[in-house]
Amino acid sequence: MKFSLCVVTLSVVTALATPISAQILRLGVEGHPWGEALEARVGDIIGVQIIADFQSQRATGLAAYLSLPEDLFQVQDLGLSGQQGTQPFRKGPLFAGAHLQINRLLPESDDVAAAVPGQQLDLAALFGLDSVGEADAKGVVATFEVLVLGAADRAVLRIDDSPIRETKMVLSDGRSERHFQRTEDLEISIIDPIASQVGAWGWGLVKGRHPSGS
């Protein structure tokens, strides 16, 4: 009986010590360590990354919905010239072989944009029959850029996951869907260098040109 109790106890301890894998979708900024405070100033252009960690789960696509404060950021159009509306997203390395089926900043005339505070960005990416492979690792799914318009102690770029705007992954069968087990927003402190009389201050993430890809 003592031996059986020891086995049970050891099993419980081992289970608690074993890390639980979780599929995560988060927002980050290229070259900025995750978890460190992020500062920007009015007039900066910030390159934001959508980063997925699928762990051992294989995925053939995802849908991601974001909301940004409308008075603090101007979403940049990275789409092809001649196309209607703002297309904010470019594919990242992890989804280089995927098709961007939805790539848009919702106009204010849209019913969802009118109902949800801020600006809404919609992304849907899927690997097709002529694309390369599935994603089962960690990396950048897509990127977009924003011009900083106003100062704020705490500006939050959010990943939406609600009955109206469901952020989720498409599994390897191409049909089944699953929510990410965790999403992580991006928080930025924004200063106005004129109003605060801040001296010269470099922002290493201002991009002189757009990254390649579409």
C-alpha positions as CSV (number, residue, x, y, z in Angstrom):
1,M,0.0,0.0,0.0
2,K,2.8,2.4,0.8
3,F,4.4,1.7,-2.6
4,S,1.2,2.4,-4.4
5,L,0.8,5.7,-2.5
6,C,4.3,6.7,-3.5
7,V,3.6,6.0,-7.1
8,V,0.5,8.1,-7.1
9,T,2.2,11.0,-5.4
10,L,5.1,10.8,-7.8
11,S,2.7,10.9,-10.7
12,V,0.9,14.0,-9.4
13,V,4.2,15.8,-8.9
14,T,5.4,14.9,-12.3
15,A,2.2,16.1,-13.9
16,L,2.4,19.4,-12.1
17,A,6.0,19.9,-13.1
18,T,5.4,19.2,-16.8
19,P,4.7,22.4,-18.7
20,I,1.4,22.5,-20.5
21,S,1.6,23.4,-24.1
22,A,-0.6,26.2,-25.2
23,Q,-1.3,27.8,-28.6
24,I,-0.6,31.5,-28.2
25,L,-1.3,34.5,-30.5
26,R,0.3,37.8,-29.5
27,L,1.2,41.2,-30.8
28,G,4.8,42.4,-30.7
29,V,7.3,44.9,-32.3
30,E,10.3,43.8,-34.3
31,G,13.5,44.0,-32.4
32,H,11.8,44.8,-29.1
33,P,12.1,42.2,-26.3
34,W,8.7,40.8,-25.3
35,G,7.6,41.9,-21.8
36,E,9.7,45.1,-21.7
37,A,8.0,48.5,-21.6
38,L,7.5,50.0,-25.1
39,E,7.7,53.7,-25.8
40,A,7.0,55.6,-28.9
41,R,6.5,59.3,-29.8
42,V,4.1,61.2,-32.0
43,G,5.2,60.9,-35.6
44,D,6.8,57.5,-35.3
45,I,5.9,54.6,-37.7
46,I,5.8,51.3,-35.8
47,G,6.0,47.9,-37.4
48,V,3.7,45.6,-35.5
49,Q,3.9,41.8,-35.7
50,I,1.3,39.1,-35.3
51,I,3.2,36.2,-33.7
52,A,1.8,32.7,-33.4
53,D,3.0,29.8,-31.3
54,F,1.2,26.7,-32.4
55,Q,3.3,24.4,-30.2
56,S,2.7,20.8,-31.5
57,Q,-0.6,21.7,-33.1
58,R,-0.5,21.8,-36.9
59,A,-2.4,24.6,-38.6
60,T,-3.3,25.4,-42.2
61,G,-4.5,28.9,-41.5
62,L,-5.9,31.4,-39.0
63,A,-8.3,34.3,-38.6
64,A,-7.2,37.2,-36.5
65,Y,-9.2,40.3,-35.6
66,L,-7.6,43.4,-34.0
67,S,-8.8,46.7,-32.6
68,L,-6.7,49.9,-32.3
69,P,-7.5,53.3,-30.7
70,E,-8.7,55.4,-33.7
71,D,-7.4,58.8,-32.3
72,L,-3.9,57.5,-31.6
73,F,-2.9,55.5,-34.7
74,Q,-3.3,55.8,-38.5
75,V,-3.1,52.3,-40.1
76,Q,-0.8,52.3,-43.1
77,D,-2.0,50.8,-46.4
78,L,0.5,48.1,-47.5
79,G,-1.7,46.6,-50.2
80,L,-1.3,46.8,-53.9
81,S,-2.0,50.1,-55.6
82,G,-5.3,50.3,-57.4
83,Q,-7.2,48.1,-54.9
84,Q,-10.0,49.6,-52.9
85,G,-9.8,50.2,-49.2
86,T,-6.8,49.9,-46.8
87,Q,-5.0,46.6,-46.8
88,P,-2.7,46.7,-43.8
89,F,-1.2,43.3,-43.7
90,R,1.9,41.7,-45.2
91,K,2.7,38.0,-44.7
92,G,5.4,37.1,-42.2
93,P,7.9,34.2,-42.6
94,L,5.7,31.6,-40.9
95,F,2.9,32.1,-43.4
96,A,5.0,33.0,-46.4
97,G,3.2,30.3,-48.5
98,A,-0.3,31.2,-47.4
99,H,-2.9,33.2,-49.2
100,L,-4.3,36.4,-47.5
101,Q,-8.0,35.8,-48.1
102,I,-9.0,38.8,-45.9
103,N,-6.8,41.8,-45.5
104,R,-8.6,45.0,-44.6
105,L,-9.2,47.9,-42.3
106,L,-12.9,48.1,-41.8
107,P,-14.5,51.4,-43.0
108,E,-16.6,53.2,-40.4
109,S,-19.6,52.5,-42.6
110,D,-19.3,48.8,-41.7
111,D,-21.8,47.6,-39.1
112,V,-19.1,45.9,-37.0
113,A,-16.8,48.9,-37.1
114,A,-19.7,51.1,-36.0
115,A,-20.5,48.7,-33.1
116,V,-17.0,48.1,-31.8
117,P,-14.9,50.9,-30.3
118,G,-11.7,51.9,-32.2
119,Q,-10.4,50.8,-35.6
120,Q,-10.9,47.2,-36.7
121,L,-8.4,45.2,-38.7
122,D,-9.4,41.8,-40.2
123,L,-6.9,39.1,-41.3
124,A,-7.6,35.6,-42.7
125,A,-4.7,33.6,-44.1
126,L,-4.9,30.0,-45.4
127,F,-2.5,27.6,-47.1
128,G,-4.0,26.5,-50.4
129,L,-3.3,23.5,-52.6
130,D,-0.5,25.3,-54.4
131,S,1.1,26.6,-51.2
132,V,3.9,25.3,-49.1
133,G,3.1,23.1,-46.1
134,E,1.5,23.7,-42.7
135,A,2.6,25.8,-39.7
136,D,3.4,23.9,-36.5
137,A,6.0,26.2,-35.0
138,K,6.5,29.7,-33.7
139,G,6.9,32.8,-35.8
140,V,5.5,35.9,-37.4
141,V,2.3,35.3,-39.3
142,A,1.8,38.9,-40.6
143,T,2.9,42.5,-40.0
144,F,1.3,45.9,-40.3
145,E,2.4,49.5,-39.7
146,V,0.8,52.4,-37.8
147,L,1.7,56.1,-37.7
148,V,1.5,57.5,-34.2
149,L,-0.9,60.5,-34.1
150,G,-1.3,61.3,-30.4
151,A,0.2,61.0,-26.9
152,A,-1.1,58.5,-24.3
153,D,0.1,57.0,-21.1
154,R,-1.3,53.6,-22.2
155,A,-2.4,52.8,-25.7
156,V,-3.5,49.2,-26.2
157,L,-3.6,47.3,-29.5
158,R,-5.9,44.4,-28.9
159,I,-6.6,41.0,-30.3
160,D,-10.4,40.5,-30.4
161,D,-11.9,37.1,-29.6
162,S,-15.6,37.4,-29.1
163,P,-18.7,35.8,-30.6
164,I,-18.7,38.6,-33.2
165,R,-15.0,38.6,-34.0
166,E,-13.5,35.1,-33.3
167,T,-9.8,34.8,-33.5
168,K,-8.8,31.2,-34.1
169,M,-6.7,28.8,-36.1
170,V,-7.7,26.4,-38.9
171,L,-6.4,22.8,-38.2
172,S,-4.6,20.5,-40.5
173,D,-7.7,19.1,-42.1
174,G,-8.5,22.5,-43.6
175,R,-11.9,22.7,-42.0
176,S,-11.8,22.3,-38.2
177,E,-11.2,25.4,-36.2
178,R,-9.8,26.0,-32.7
179,H,-9.4,29.1,-30.5
180,F,-6.0,30.0,-29.3
181,Q,-5.6,29.1,-25.7
182,R,-4.2,32.5,-25.0
183,T,-3.9,35.9,-26.7
184,E,-1.6,38.8,-25.7
185,D,-2.2,42.4,-26.5
186,L,0.4,45.1,-27.1
187,E,0.7,48.1,-24.8
188,I,2.5,51.3,-25.8
189,S,3.4,54.5,-23.9
190,I,3.3,57.4,-26.3
191,I,5.0,60.8,-25.7
192,D,4.7,64.1,-27.6
193,P,8.3,65.4,-27.9
194,I,7.1,69.0,-28.4
195,A,4.6,69.1,-25.6
196,S,6.9,67.4,-23.2
197,Q,10.0,69.2,-24.4
198,V,11.9,66.0,-24.8
199,G,15.2,66.3,-26.6
200,A,16.5,64.2,-29.5
201,W,15.4,60.6,-29.0
202,G,15.9,57.8,-31.6
203,W,13.3,55.3,-32.5
204,G,15.1,52.3,-33.9
205,L,11.9,50.8,-35.4
206,V,11.0,53.5,-37.9
207,K,11.1,51.8,-41.3
208,G,12.4,53.7,-44.3
209,R,10.9,51.1,-46.6
210,H,8.3,48.3,-46.5
211,P,9.4,44.7,-46.1
212,S,9.3,42.6,-49.1
213,G,6.3,40.3,-49.7
214,S,2.6,40.9,-49.8
